[in-house]
Amino acid sequence: MAKILVVDDEEDLEMLFRQKYRQKIRAGEYEMLFALNGQLAMDTLRDNPDVDMILSDINMPVMDGLTLLSNTKEKNPLVKTIIISAYGDMENIRKAMNLGAFDFVTKPVDFQDLEITIEKTLGYINQIKGTLQAMRENNILRMYVDETVLNFMGGKEIESALMENETIDASVAFIDLVGFTRISENEEPNTVVGLLNEYFDLMVREIIDQKGSVDKFIGDAVMAVFQGSDHLIRAVNACLAIRKKMEAIPEYSAETHFRPQVSIGINSGEMVSGNIGSKSLKRLDYTVIGDAVNIASRLQNAAGPNQILILDRCAETIKETFDVQVVGEMKLKNKANPVTVFEVLG
């Protein structure tokens, strides 16, 4: 339903409008409000912030139509105004258009022509509302979907891109909050979620600072992916920064004595990046998969508090940049042979 405010000091105009547009009003297409001057119109707008359109005369007592137009432009910028005036009032019509009037009609009113003008204006208003809704939805989408996904899907035909994937060389890091499950047993759920979001925000800042992207949040863990030049060095830098920030956080609760610590596994290599899931159910997850990803996850599971574990081949790559030391051989889940693991100290 379109809500239309008619502003005119001719009292019998209300009955005339209701008669001319009775079918639209009965059908629920129009809701019409009436005010005898600009000041009463401002009061009506205050009580009805969902007004879509104003049909306003210019010459009225207390507050004229041009002043009303100026005020509504500042306070209700989405409301569109159609000025109704006489032929001999072209100077005021020019002023009205310069103040932002959407259109104008002349008196005596041709109601058939006015209806066409109203429908044209409502069409424009609906376009604006649709654009604003799309912008809001896009901003909401960006809260849930990583920029990498939007960049990957941008400019592609959606249907053909849904199951598209690519092989990339990258580094992946799994960063888990050690012992966070314990705090959820002693604190209120709202407190737990708020605290977890604070920790995640801290982690994400460091990941983004090193040009990484958050692949997903998994319970109280973060999976991050780093692509491009020096991706392994940037992944390690991000994880070291996260560990340092966590170590600087004081105990949160006197009852639980929880001090945030992280266990981290990092690995690099070839992996498949793309949409994984069910096209028919329209449930997809843009992620990376492959043996390199699985190993990073296993390394994180094996890491102790404040420990960053990598494979020997990764240690060889970064040993000139970071302080690493051998941990020894480990048998990782679902791996036939043990692997040599190093710890990144700093």
ABEGO torsion letter per residue (X at the ends): XBBBBBBBABAAAAAAAAAAAAAAAAAGABBBBBBABAAAAAAAAAABAABABBBBBABBBGBBAAAAAAAAAAABAABBBBBBBBAAAAAAAAAAAAAGBABBBBOBBBAAAAAAAAAAAAAAAAAAAAAAAAAAAAAAAAAABBAAAAAAABGBBAAAAAABBBBBBBBBBBBBBBGAAAAAAABBAAAAAAAAAAAAAAAAAAAAAAGBBBABBBEABBBBBBBEBGAAAAAAAAAAAAAAAAAABBBABAAAGBBBBBBBBBBBEBBBBEBBEBAAAGBBBBBBBEAAAAAAAAAAAABBBGBBBBBAAAAAAAAAABBBBBAEBBBBBGBABBBBBBBBAX
